[in-house]
Amino acid sequence: MRDTTDVLISGGGLSGLIAAAACAADGRRVTLAEPHLPSDDAPEDLRSTALLEPSIAFLDEIGLWPSLAELATDLVTMRLIDAGGRENAERTRIDFDAAEIGQVRFGANLPNTAFRRRLAESLASRAHVTLCQARVAEVVARDDQAIATLSDGSQVGAALVVAADGRESPLRRAAGIGVRRASVGQQAIVFAVRHAEPHRGISTEIHRTGGPFTLVPLADREGVPHSAVVWMENGREAGRLMALEKSEFEAALNERSLGCLGALHLASERRMWPIITQIARSMTARRLALIAEAAHVMPPIGAQGLNTSIGDISALRDAVRTAGSGDVGGQSVLSVYARARETETALRVAGVEVLNRAAHTRVGALRDLRAMGLNMLGRTPLRRAAMSAGLGGRLLPF
């Protein structure tokens, strides 16, 4: 016997879970297929995700933020440091304070494990949501609906299928949607640290070569300040750093951080993944909408990843609303979604790529130009535009 639903979501990462909540908040029947749903005994790895204020407002609108707020650490200041001279030393520092534009904060940082667990708990209590611990194995799109076969052998008929199944999205490939992909050979090393000095809600991004080194505030643990770190480096150097013993890695870590929070000590395992820029050539196919990393992948700069994905989810919800009581997966709905997101996403991905290449460069003259641009950004009317970018506006190429 085949189940039926309005929306079938493939993938239960942060974006898939949020998309399910957004559709269910409008009274749509939602089925979410994910073989590895979060559990209470999942280990806490201290990786985190920063949400900007527009994303927080959206999560509040769809009823998710009240259960998430206690996990959040406010981001009140964005600090940019250039250390791209001959010595590994600070030569330019610019602080952007949310209060300058009448805001309490730019956003908040949440630990991923607890974030995802709270989202799943919220969905489990919603009447319109069905959670399936299986993956979507196959989708056949028809005029009136899509028929999905799950890995457990069950079938689901859905008016709309949402691919939230990651950068290698099987649903995107099955639909014949290609991608444009670029790489400059970087890797990101991610981990958490404890440190001697309080972070005071300051997110710090240090530019030298290889990519930014970013410290993002986490909640104190047992009274000790903690931060999440994303350290982007060229592939060979990243591999060397990952191979270091803990004491050697901490020495390299403290040199790269310029001592901005005092002595840093590892508080989690180190993980590494390749940095790419990727964008789907289309965000829709017959009865299919792509969101999040199925549609776009960006370097982790300026908290653009999940926040851009939430922009997808908001736009998809608005497009589905245009159907009223009609076909939520019809071509008219998909066209509204594509128009709302394809140009916006292309511009954002391009902007992040420009920022990453500027941060990555080894050319001394270009590093000097980057420092000059940062100085201009902090001392001209562009300053307010930069802070608007920190709240999810257009990115500036500095």
ZAPAVEX-673580 format. One record per residue (C-alpha): x, y, z; residue in three letters; residue number from 1. Coordinates in nm, 3 decimals, always signed. Layout:
N
{{X, Y, Z}, "ala", NUM}
...
This chain:
398
{{+0.000, +0.000, +0.000}, "met", 1}
{{+0.143, +0.340, -0.101}, "arg", 2}
{{+0.143, +0.631, +0.146}, "asp", 3}
{{+0.063, +0.977, +0.016}, "thr", 4}
{{+0.189, +1.316, +0.126}, "thr", 5}
{{+0.202, +1.673, +0.000}, "asp", 6}
{{+0.579, +1.712, +0.035}, "val", 7}
{{+0.849, +1.445, +0.054}, "leu", 8}
{{+1.186, +1.566, +0.181}, "ile", 9}
{{+1.495, +1.359, +0.115}, "ser", 10}
{{+1.761, +1.425, +0.377}, "gly", 11}
{{+1.747, +1.494, +0.749}, "gly", 12}
{{+2.034, +1.733, +0.802}, "gly", 13}
{{+1.966, +2.079, +0.945}, "leu", 14}
{{+1.818, +2.207, +0.617}, "ser", 15}
{{+1.592, +1.908, +0.559}, "gly", 16}
{{+1.455, +1.923, +0.913}, "leu", 17}
{{+1.391, +2.298, +0.889}, "ile", 18}
{{+1.222, +2.254, +0.549}, "ala", 19}
{{+0.991, +1.991, +0.698}, "ala", 20}
{{+0.894, +2.224, +0.981}, "ala", 21}
{{+0.831, +2.512, +0.739}, "ala", 22}
{{+0.595, +2.306, +0.521}, "cys", 23}
{{+0.417, +2.154, +0.820}, "ala", 24}
{{+0.367, +2.499, +0.975}, "ala", 25}
{{+0.144, +2.579, +0.676}, "asp", 26}
{{-0.061, +2.265, +0.733}, "gly", 27}
{{+0.100, +2.061, +0.453}, "arg", 28}
{{+0.145, +1.688, +0.504}, "arg", 29}
{{+0.518, +1.623, +0.512}, "val", 30}
{{+0.720, +1.302, +0.496}, "thr", 31}
{{+1.091, +1.326, +0.574}, "leu", 32}
{{+1.314, +1.035, +0.472}, "ala", 33}
{{+1.646, +1.009, +0.657}, "glu", 34}
{{+1.817, +0.682, +0.755}, "pro", 35}
{{+2.017, +0.838, +1.039}, "his", 36}
{{+1.786, +1.052, +1.247}, "leu", 37}
{{+1.950, +1.208, +1.555}, "pro", 38}
{{+1.920, +1.028, +1.886}, "ser", 39}
{{+1.966, +1.123, +2.250}, "asp", 40}
{{+2.286, +0.918, +2.275}, "asp", 41}
{{+2.459, +1.088, +1.977}, "ala", 42}
{{+2.803, +1.213, +2.091}, "pro", 43}
{{+2.849, +1.589, +2.121}, "glu", 44}
{{+3.131, +1.691, +1.886}, "asp", 45}
{{+3.108, +2.071, +1.942}, "leu", 46}
{{+3.089, +2.157, +1.572}, "arg", 47}
{{+2.853, +2.450, +1.529}, "ser", 48}
{{+2.653, +2.662, +1.286}, "thr", 49}
{{+2.604, +3.038, +1.296}, "ala", 50}
{{+2.257, +3.174, +1.224}, "leu", 51}
{{+2.208, +3.534, +1.115}, "leu", 52}
{{+1.915, +3.737, +1.245}, "glu", 53}
{{+1.689, +3.693, +0.939}, "pro", 54}
{{+1.729, +3.315, +0.974}, "ser", 55}
{{+1.648, +3.331, +1.344}, "ile", 56}
{{+1.335, +3.533, +1.265}, "ala", 57}
{{+1.228, +3.267, +1.014}, "phe", 58}
{{+1.285, +2.984, +1.262}, "leu", 59}
{{+1.079, +3.177, +1.515}, "asp", 60}
{{+0.800, +3.226, +1.261}, "glu", 61}
{{+0.771, +2.851, +1.198}, "ile", 62}
{{+0.779, +2.767, +1.567}, "gly", 63}
{{+1.131, +2.632, +1.603}, "leu", 64}
{{+1.327, +2.907, +1.775}, "trp", 65}
{{+1.176, +2.880, +2.127}, "pro", 66}
{{+1.326, +2.532, +2.168}, "ser", 67}
{{+1.659, +2.641, +2.017}, "leu", 68}
{{+1.720, +2.972, +2.193}, "ala", 69}
{{+1.877, +2.819, +2.503}, "glu", 70}
{{+2.143, +2.653, +2.284}, "leu", 71}
{{+2.245, +2.983, +2.124}, "ala", 72}
{{+2.548, +3.200, +2.190}, "thr", 73}
{{+2.500, +3.557, +2.068}, "asp", 74}
{{+2.733, +3.701, +1.803}, "leu", 75}
{{+2.750, +4.071, +1.885}, "val", 76}
{{+3.073, +4.171, +1.710}, "thr", 77}
{{+3.235, +4.061, +1.384}, "met", 78}
{{+3.614, +4.114, +1.398}, "arg", 79}
{{+3.828, +4.097, +1.084}, "leu", 80}
{{+4.206, +4.082, +1.119}, "ile", 81}
{{+4.462, +4.086, +0.840}, "asp", 82}
{{+4.793, +3.916, +0.920}, "ala", 83}
{{+4.914, +3.883, +0.563}, "gly", 84}
{{+5.249, +4.057, +0.594}, "gly", 85}
{{+5.594, +3.898, +0.598}, "arg", 86}
{{+5.551, +3.809, +0.965}, "glu", 87}
{{+5.259, +3.624, +1.123}, "asn", 88}
{{+5.141, +3.934, +1.304}, "ala", 89}
{{+4.831, +4.150, +1.307}, "glu", 90}
{{+4.855, +4.456, +1.082}, "arg", 91}
{{+4.489, +4.555, +1.040}, "thr", 92}
{{+4.189, +4.503, +1.269}, "arg", 93}
{{+3.830, +4.613, +1.210}, "ile", 94}
{{+3.544, +4.550, +1.452}, "asp", 95}
{{+3.184, +4.565, +1.339}, "phe", 96}
{{+2.942, +4.597, +1.631}, "asp", 97}
{{+2.574, +4.513, +1.585}, "ala", 98}
{{+2.483, +4.809, +1.807}, "ala", 99}
{{+2.610, +5.047, +1.538}, "glu", 100}
{{+2.312, +4.954, +1.322}, "ile", 101}
{{+2.065, +4.934, +1.608}, "gly", 102}
{{+2.083, +4.558, +1.655}, "gln", 103}
{{+2.146, +4.357, +1.969}, "val", 104}
{{+2.341, +4.095, +1.773}, "arg", 105}
{{+2.424, +3.983, +1.421}, "phe", 106}
{{+2.303, +3.633, +1.499}, "gly", 107}
{{+2.381, +3.335, +1.719}, "ala", 108}
{{+2.596, +3.022, +1.713}, "asn", 109}
{{+2.448, +2.679, +1.791}, "leu", 110}
{{+2.621, +2.341, +1.847}, "pro", 111}
{{+2.523, +2.114, +1.558}, "asn", 112}
{{+2.447, +1.794, +1.748}, "thr", 113}
{{+2.204, +1.957, +1.991}, "ala", 114}
{{+2.063, +2.180, +1.713}, "phe", 115}
{{+1.974, +1.882, +1.494}, "arg", 116}
{{+1.838, +1.682, +1.789}, "arg", 117}
{{+1.604, +1.966, +1.891}, "arg", 118}
{{+1.478, +2.000, +1.534}, "leu", 119}
{{+1.400, +1.628, +1.514}, "ala", 120}
{{+1.223, +1.637, +1.851}, "glu", 121}
{{+1.008, +1.926, +1.734}, "ser", 122}
{{+0.911, +1.745, +1.414}, "leu", 123}
{{+0.826, +1.424, +1.599}, "ala", 124}
{{+0.558, +1.611, +1.791}, "ser", 125}
{{+0.394, +1.770, +1.484}, "arg", 126}
{{+0.075, +1.616, +1.356}, "ala", 127}
{{+0.146, +1.678, +0.988}, "his", 128}
{{+0.497, +1.522, +0.985}, "val", 129}
{{+0.598, +1.160, +0.925}, "thr", 130}
{{+0.962, +1.067, +0.988}, "leu", 131}
{{+1.096, +0.765, +0.794}, "cys", 132}
{{+1.429, +0.609, +0.885}, "gln", 133}
{{+1.512, +0.523, +0.525}, "ala", 134}
{{+1.664, +0.696, +0.224}, "arg", 135}
{{+1.490, +0.784, -0.101}, "val", 136}
{{+1.617, +0.521, -0.346}, "ala", 137}
{{+1.424, +0.621, -0.657}, "glu", 138}
{{+1.177, +0.884, -0.775}, "val", 139}
{{+0.950, +0.858, -1.077}, "val", 140}
{{+0.789, +1.191, -1.169}, "ala", 141}
{{+0.442, +1.178, -1.321}, "arg", 142}
{{+0.195, +1.441, -1.435}, "asp", 143}
{{-0.006, +1.426, -1.112}, "asp", 144}
{{+0.257, +1.326, -0.854}, "gln", 145}
{{+0.601, +1.178, -0.792}, "ala", 146}
{{+0.631, +0.816, -0.678}, "ile", 147}
{{+0.925, +0.761, -0.446}, "ala", 148}
{{+1.061, +0.420, -0.348}, "thr", 149}
{{+1.245, +0.417, -0.015}, "leu", 150}
{{+1.535, +0.195, +0.083}, "ser", 151}
{{+1.307, -0.011, +0.310}, "asp", 152}
{{+1.092, -0.103, +0.009}, "gly", 153}
{{+0.800, +0.124, +0.095}, "ser", 154}
{{+0.659, +0.377, -0.151}, "gln", 155}
{{+0.539, +0.734, -0.104}, "val", 156}
{{+0.335, +0.939, -0.348}, "gly", 157}
{{+0.409, +1.312, -0.319}, "ala", 158}
{{+0.304, +1.623, -0.505}, "ala", 159}
{{+0.649, +1.774, -0.443}, "leu", 160}
{{+0.987, +1.617, -0.369}, "val", 161}
{{+1.253, +1.831, -0.200}, "val", 162}
{{+1.616, +1.728, -0.239}, "ala", 163}
{{+1.801, +1.816, +0.082}, "ala", 164}
{{+2.039, +1.524, +0.031}, "asp", 165}
{{+2.376, +1.699, +0.023}, "gly", 166}
{{+2.642, +1.815, -0.218}, "arg", 167}
{{+2.653, +1.479, -0.399}, "glu", 168}
{{+2.269, +1.472, -0.413}, "ser", 169}
{{+2.148, +1.143, -0.566}, "pro", 170}
{{+1.814, +1.306, -0.651}, "leu", 171}
{{+1.984, +1.588, -0.838}, "arg", 172}
{{+2.193, +1.343, -1.039}, "arg", 173}
{{+1.891, +1.122, -1.112}, "ala", 174}
{{+1.705, +1.428, -1.243}, "ala", 175}
{{+1.993, +1.499, -1.483}, "gly", 176}
{{+2.081, +1.836, -1.327}, "ile", 177}
{{+2.449, +1.918, -1.369}, "gly", 178}
{{+2.665, +2.142, -1.153}, "val", 179}
{{+2.935, +2.404, -1.201}, "arg", 180}
{{+3.219, +2.325, -0.964}, "arg", 181}
{{+3.544, +2.500, -0.875}, "ala", 182}
{{+3.819, +2.435, -0.623}, "ser", 183}
{{+4.142, +2.605, -0.521}, "val", 184}
{{+4.273, +2.299, -0.339}, "gly", 185}
{{+4.171, +2.399, +0.013}, "gln", 186}
{{+4.068, +2.192, +0.309}, "gln", 187}
{{+3.884, +2.305, +0.621}, "ala", 188}
{{+3.992, +2.175, +0.960}, "ile", 189}
{{+3.709, +2.209, +1.213}, "val", 190}
{{+3.726, +2.161, +1.588}, "phe", 191}
{{+3.646, +2.333, +1.918}, "ala", 192}
{{+3.882, +2.497, +2.164}, "val", 193}
{{+3.877, +2.617, +2.521}, "arg", 194}
{{+4.061, +2.939, +2.589}, "his", 195}
{{+4.191, +3.158, +2.865}, "ala", 196}
{{+4.004, +3.479, +2.783}, "glu", 197}
{{+3.627, +3.523, +2.737}, "pro", 198}
{{+3.513, +3.570, +2.377}, "his", 199}
{{+3.258, +3.841, +2.473}, "arg", 200}
{{+3.039, +3.745, +2.180}, "gly", 201}
{{+3.310, +3.836, +1.926}, "ile", 202}
{{+3.347, +3.623, +1.613}, "ser", 203}
{{+3.703, +3.664, +1.486}, "thr", 204}
{{+3.822, +3.598, +1.131}, "glu", 205}
{{+4.200, +3.614, +1.072}, "ile", 206}
{{+4.332, +3.636, +0.716}, "his", 207}
{{+4.682, +3.533, +0.617}, "arg", 208}
{{+4.725, +3.269, +0.344}, "thr", 209}
{{+4.543, +2.947, +0.268}, "gly", 210}
{{+4.210, +3.094, +0.375}, "gly", 211}
{{+4.051, +3.246, +0.684}, "pro", 212}
{{+4.107, +3.121, +1.036}, "phe", 213}
{{+3.777, +3.178, +1.219}, "thr", 214}
{{+3.688, +3.158, +1.587}, "leu", 215}
{{+3.313, +3.157, +1.660}, "val", 216}
{{+3.179, +3.185, +2.018}, "pro", 217}
{{+3.028, +2.883, +2.192}, "leu", 218}
{{+2.862, +2.865, +2.532}, "ala", 219}
{{+3.095, +2.823, +2.828}, "asp", 220}
{{+3.139, +2.465, +2.945}, "arg", 221}
{{+3.186, +2.417, +3.319}, "glu", 222}
{{+3.266, +2.786, +3.346}, "gly", 223}
{{+3.542, +2.774, +3.082}, "val", 224}
{{+3.513, +2.982, +2.762}, "pro", 225}
{{+3.490, +2.781, +2.438}, "his", 226}
{{+3.485, +2.865, +2.067}, "ser", 227}
{{+3.440, +2.672, +1.745}, "ala", 228}
{{+3.722, +2.698, +1.491}, "val", 229}
{{+3.722, +2.669, +1.113}, "val", 230}
{{+4.081, +2.672, +0.985}, "trp", 231}
{{+4.104, +2.681, +0.606}, "met", 232}
{{+4.436, +2.587, +0.448}, "glu", 233}
{{+4.592, +2.461, +0.127}, "asn", 234}
{{+4.550, +2.088, +0.097}, "gly", 235}
{{+4.911, +1.989, +0.164}, "arg", 236}
{{+4.942, +2.216, +0.468}, "glu", 237}
{{+4.606, +2.099, +0.603}, "ala", 238}
{{+4.721, +1.739, +0.574}, "gly", 239}
{{+5.041, +1.823, +0.761}, "arg", 240}
{{+4.846, +1.993, +1.040}, "leu", 241}
{{+4.606, +1.702, +1.076}, "met", 242}
{{+4.901, +1.462, +1.114}, "ala", 243}
{{+5.053, +1.658, +1.404}, "leu", 244}
{{+5.039, +1.527, +1.758}, "glu", 245}
{{+4.805, +1.720, +1.986}, "lys", 246}
{{+5.077, +1.931, +2.149}, "ser", 247}
{{+5.233, +2.019, +1.814}, "glu", 248}
{{+4.894, +2.105, +1.667}, "phe", 249}
{{+4.812, +2.329, +1.963}, "glu", 250}
{{+5.142, +2.512, +1.913}, "ala", 251}
{{+5.057, +2.575, +1.546}, "ala", 252}
{{+4.703, +2.671, +1.647}, "leu", 253}
{{+4.819, +2.933, +1.894}, "asn", 254}
{{+5.063, +3.080, +1.644}, "glu", 255}
{{+4.788, +3.110, +1.379}, "arg", 256}
{{+4.537, +3.262, +1.623}, "ser", 257}
{{+4.777, +3.546, +1.714}, "leu", 258}
{{+4.691, +3.490, +2.079}, "gly", 259}
{{+4.361, +3.677, +2.032}, "cys", 260}
{{+4.186, +3.476, +2.306}, "leu", 261}
{{+4.491, +3.379, +2.506}, "gly", 262}
{{+4.613, +3.021, +2.508}, "ala", 263}
{{+4.395, +2.784, +2.305}, "leu", 264}
{{+4.355, +2.413, +2.385}, "his", 265}
{{+4.176, +2.148, +2.181}, "leu", 266}
{{+3.835, +2.060, +2.321}, "ala", 267}
{{+3.720, +1.818, +2.051}, "ser", 268}
{{+3.846, +1.594, +1.776}, "glu", 269}
{{+3.976, +1.752, +1.456}, "arg", 270}
{{+3.786, +1.689, +1.135}, "arg", 271}
{{+3.873, +1.790, +0.780}, "met", 272}
{{+3.674, +1.827, +0.459}, "trp", 273}
{{+3.747, +1.965, +0.112}, "pro", 274}
{{+3.643, +2.321, +0.026}, "ile", 275}
{{+3.464, +2.363, -0.304}, "ile", 276}
{{+3.237, +2.609, -0.475}, "thr", 277}
{{+2.948, +2.438, -0.649}, "gln", 278}
{{+2.613, +2.546, -0.790}, "ile", 279}
{{+2.343, +2.343, -0.963}, "ala", 280}
{{+2.262, +2.445, -1.319}, "arg", 281}
{{+1.895, +2.441, -1.223}, "ser", 282}
{{+1.722, +2.437, -0.885}, "met", 283}
{{+1.419, +2.250, -1.014}, "thr", 284}
{{+1.314, +1.956, -1.229}, "ala", 285}
{{+0.979, +1.787, -1.279}, "arg", 286}
{{+0.815, +1.775, -0.932}, "arg", 287}
{{+1.156, +1.834, -0.772}, "leu", 288}
{{+1.306, +2.133, -0.588}, "ala", 289}
{{+1.669, +2.147, -0.476}, "leu", 290}
{{+1.764, +2.321, -0.153}, "ile", 291}
{{+2.079, +2.368, +0.053}, "ala", 292}
{{+2.394, +2.180, -0.055}, "glu", 293}
{{+2.202, +1.989, -0.320}, "ala", 294}
{{+2.171, +2.331, -0.488}, "ala", 295}
{{+2.482, +2.520, -0.377}, "his", 296}
{{+2.803, +2.467, -0.181}, "val", 297}
{{+3.020, +2.757, -0.063}, "met", 298}
{{+3.336, +2.797, +0.142}, "pro", 299}
{{+3.255, +2.858, +0.511}, "pro", 300}
{{+3.295, +3.236, +0.501}, "ile", 301}
{{+3.056, +3.491, +0.649}, "gly", 302}
{{+2.811, +3.228, +0.781}, "ala", 303}
{{+2.657, +3.200, +0.435}, "gln", 304}
{{+2.601, +2.822, +0.418}, "gly", 305}
{{+2.294, +2.738, +0.629}, "leu", 306}
{{+2.167, +3.096, +0.611}, "asn", 307}
{{+2.152, +3.074, +0.231}, "thr", 308}
{{+1.980, +2.737, +0.268}, "ser", 309}
{{+1.718, +2.890, +0.495}, "ile", 310}
{{+1.666, +3.149, +0.222}, "gly", 311}
{{+1.589, +2.858, -0.012}, "asp", 312}
{{+1.341, +2.713, +0.236}, "ile", 313}
{{+1.165, +3.046, +0.288}, "ser", 314}
{{+1.135, +3.099, -0.088}, "ala", 315}
{{+1.007, +2.745, -0.141}, "leu", 316}
{{+0.744, +2.791, +0.129}, "arg", 317}
{{+0.631, +3.114, -0.039}, "asp", 318}
{{+0.616, +2.941, -0.378}, "ala", 319}
{{+0.413, +2.651, -0.237}, "val", 320}
{{+0.171, +2.902, -0.085}, "arg", 321}
{{+0.089, +3.029, -0.436}, "thr", 322}
{{-0.071, +2.691, -0.507}, "ala", 323}
{{-0.334, +2.741, -0.236}, "gly", 324}
{{-0.532, +2.419, -0.225}, "ser", 325}
{{-0.398, +2.319, -0.568}, "gly", 326}
{{-0.093, +2.130, -0.689}, "asp", 327}
{{+0.202, +2.221, -0.464}, "val", 328}
{{+0.450, +2.046, -0.696}, "gly", 329}
{{+0.320, +2.179, -1.025}, "gly", 330}
{{+0.534, +2.364, -1.277}, "gln", 331}
{{+0.391, +2.704, -1.182}, "ser", 332}
{{+0.505, +2.659, -0.821}, "val", 333}
{{+0.850, +2.537, -0.927}, "leu", 334}
{{+0.888, +2.832, -1.165}, "ser", 335}
{{+0.812, +3.078, -0.884}, "val", 336}
{{+1.077, +2.910, -0.668}, "tyr", 337}
{{+1.337, +2.907, -0.945}, "ala", 338}
{{+1.285, +3.276, -1.021}, "arg", 339}
{{+1.316, +3.365, -0.655}, "ala", 340}
{{+1.640, +3.174, -0.592}, "arg", 341}
{{+1.851, +3.104, -0.898}, "glu", 342}
{{+1.986, +3.456, -0.960}, "thr", 343}
{{+2.013, +3.540, -0.589}, "glu", 344}
{{+2.201, +3.218, -0.518}, "thr", 345}
{{+2.437, +3.260, -0.814}, "ala", 346}
{{+2.530, +3.610, -0.693}, "leu", 347}
{{+2.587, +3.492, -0.337}, "arg", 348}
{{+2.799, +3.194, -0.442}, "val", 349}
{{+3.007, +3.420, -0.667}, "ala", 350}
{{+3.052, +3.672, -0.386}, "gly", 351}
{{+3.172, +3.409, -0.141}, "val", 352}
{{+3.411, +3.269, -0.403}, "glu", 353}
{{+3.564, +3.615, -0.454}, "val", 354}
{{+3.605, +3.655, -0.078}, "leu", 355}
{{+3.766, +3.313, -0.049}, "asn", 356}
{{+4.011, +3.372, -0.331}, "arg", 357}
{{+4.112, +3.703, -0.175}, "ala", 358}
{{+4.167, +3.530, +0.160}, "ala", 359}
{{+4.351, +3.237, +0.000}, "his", 360}
{{+4.610, +3.427, -0.203}, "thr", 361}
{{+4.983, +3.381, -0.145}, "arg", 362}
{{+5.079, +3.679, -0.360}, "val", 363}
{{+5.221, +3.951, -0.137}, "gly", 364}
{{+5.090, +4.240, -0.348}, "ala", 365}
{{+4.739, +4.095, -0.341}, "leu", 366}
{{+4.758, +4.043, +0.035}, "arg", 367}
{{+4.856, +4.411, +0.069}, "asp", 368}
{{+4.561, +4.506, -0.151}, "leu", 369}
{{+4.334, +4.296, +0.069}, "arg", 370}
{{+4.458, +4.481, +0.379}, "ala", 371}
{{+4.397, +4.816, +0.208}, "met", 372}
{{+4.044, +4.707, +0.117}, "gly", 373}
{{+3.979, +4.605, +0.477}, "leu", 374}
{{+4.098, +4.945, +0.600}, "asn", 375}
{{+3.870, +5.120, +0.351}, "met", 376}
{{+3.580, +4.901, +0.455}, "leu", 377}
{{+3.616, +4.999, +0.819}, "gly", 378}
{{+3.659, +5.372, +0.767}, "arg", 379}
{{+3.413, +5.473, +0.494}, "thr", 380}
{{+3.036, +5.469, +0.438}, "pro", 381}
{{+3.085, +5.110, +0.316}, "leu", 382}
{{+3.106, +5.014, +0.683}, "arg", 383}
{{+2.728, +5.009, +0.725}, "arg", 384}
{{+2.690, +4.811, +0.402}, "ala", 385}
{{+2.938, +4.557, +0.539}, "ala", 386}
{{+2.733, +4.521, +0.856}, "met", 387}
{{+2.421, +4.478, +0.645}, "ser", 388}
{{+2.605, +4.192, +0.475}, "ala", 389}
{{+2.667, +4.051, +0.823}, "gly", 390}
{{+2.289, +4.039, +0.863}, "leu", 391}
{{+2.238, +3.858, +0.535}, "gly", 392}
{{+2.253, +4.136, +0.280}, "gly", 393}
{{+2.471, +4.152, -0.031}, "arg", 394}
{{+2.830, +4.040, +0.024}, "leu", 395}
{{+3.109, +4.286, -0.049}, "leu", 396}
{{+3.426, +4.168, -0.229}, "pro", 397}
{{+3.674, +4.243, +0.051}, "phe", 398}
